[in-house]
Amino acid sequence: MPVIESAIQRVRLTKKQHDRNEPQISAYRTAVKKFEKASVAGADNLAELYKTASSAIDHAYSKGLIKKNKASREKSRLAKYVK
């Protein structure tokens, strides 16, 4: 454990940020994986799942969890399966 007060504060802050970000990252990854599994299985509701996954990607980007280029790249890769 850190001894310096500012280091102790950073540990508290990092834990708080991690606890807030982890469920959001998990939801984003789950939405993308659901879409990928459905596209491989040939499900009929791909458009709806793509909309959900795309929304999750946008939300993750807006919260700063992923960068702009990663969000764009993932949406582009998922869009290929909808066609």
N, C-alpha and C positions, 0 to 999 in steps of 0.2 A: 504494500500500500504506500502511496505517496505521503511524504511528510509535509511538503510545502503546501500552503493553503490554496494557491492558485491551481496546483496540480490536483488537489482534492476536489476543487470545484469542477475542473475539467472531467474528472472521472464521473461525478454526479451528472453533469450535463450530457456526456457521451452516452451514459446508460439511459437517460431520459429520451434522447434522440433515437437510440437504437430501439427502444421499446415502442416508440411511435412509428418508426419507419418499417420495422420488420413485418408487421401484418399487411402493410400496403404493398411491399415487395412481394409477399407471398400471394396476395390476391392477384397481382399483375401476372406473376408467373403461372398461377393456376388457370387464369383465363386463356393465356396463350397455349398452354398444354392441352386444355380442353379442345380448343379449336384445332390444334395439330392432330390430336387423336381422332377427332370427328372427320377431318379431311382425309386421313389415311383410311378410315373405315367407310368413307363414302356416304356420310350422313346427309340427310336432305335439308337440314337447318343450318347450312354453312353460312349463309348470309347473316343470320341472326347472331351466330357465334362470332363471326368476324367483327360485327358491330360491337359486341361486348368486349372482345379482345382489343380492338382498336381504341375503344374508350378507356380500357385499363392502361394501355400504353400511354395514351395522352395524359391520363391522370398521374401516372408515375413520372412522366416528364415534367408536368407542371409542379409537382412537389419536389423536384430536384433529385429524384431517386435514380434516374437514368439521364444520359445526355441527349441532346437534340438529334445527333446523327444516329445514335442507337435506336431511338424511337422511330425515326424515319426509315431506317433500314429494316427494322422488324415489321413495321406496317407494310412495307413494300414486299417483303418475303411472304407475309401472310396473304396479301392480296393476290398473289399468283395462284393460290389454291381456290379462290372464289370463282375464277373465270371458267 
